């Protein structure tokens, strides 16, 4: 059975101006744009030498001295790709031309009031703004979404994300010191993904934890989403499983009344090298025979291919080719509301137990 999972590219590419030159730009944004054939017009970074190095490596024609300089020299139809830390988002958005298209790196602010302020400035300036929650558009997620939308696995009643591996946080020095590390900078991907399939949960139960021998604010999290009496959604992450590859796991699983899907996210294991993704689905036979799992080959993976989807869909929306903007700021504000609720749940703790004996 052929599965339709390929990203649809815009009919014509808009020039990209990148604000920021960190590791994610080098490892994901620029490789994705090169693969898609998108034009990167210029790049700017607080440390200009880093922008110059990426410009040389990826053939970017212009390196700007400042954001103001980038805006002044950018083509009128440029798409701005903001890849700096969230505490610099608002001042950067204020510097962009009114009505511009902009892709903002996740998360949408460090705390919910910042998320609201980002939404406010985007709406006040009429920006066509999306958050780069690119997991929504990873090839294996596209495949799962197509199978579900076509009705192959029936009504989804269970969705699970499981991450049990070793994450080298030292590769992200500006992130690893954050007081809200795990949920805000990692599990936010899964919160947003679950919302994109199941909608907004009624509530969330959460606990995020430290490792006793690491100087990190958090590295393991459990999230349980309340969707009522039948729909179960859970995220379990453990970034401290540094005991070799044998029992490491990284997957998303969907179960429905007619079948199930499991997608192994290989990029997270042995990061940044990764291992191959595996996409499998099972449709229950109607003749009573034993269910069989089918492995389906998927071209592309989360890094960098999902980044093609997030930038490509922003271009397509700006060009009028689609009418709904995936991961628009008006949508991802709800992801950030769930993130905030998760932290409140973690701080409040569980229901005390009355041990009478």
Secondary structure by P-SEA (a helix, b strand, c coil): ccccccccccccccbbbbccccccccccaaaaaaaaccccccccccaaaaaaaaaaacccccccccaaaaaaacccbbbbbbcccccaaaaaaaacccbbbbbbcccccccaaaaaaaaaaaaaacccccccccccccaaaaaaaaaaaacccccccbbbbbbbbbbcccccccccccccccccccaaaaaaaaaacccccccccbbbbbbcccccccccbbbbbbcccccccbbbbbccccccccccccbbbbbccccbbbbbbccccccccccbbbbbbbbbbccccbbbbbbbbbccccccaaaaaaaaaaaaaaaccccccccccccaaaaaaaaaaaaaaaaaccccccccc
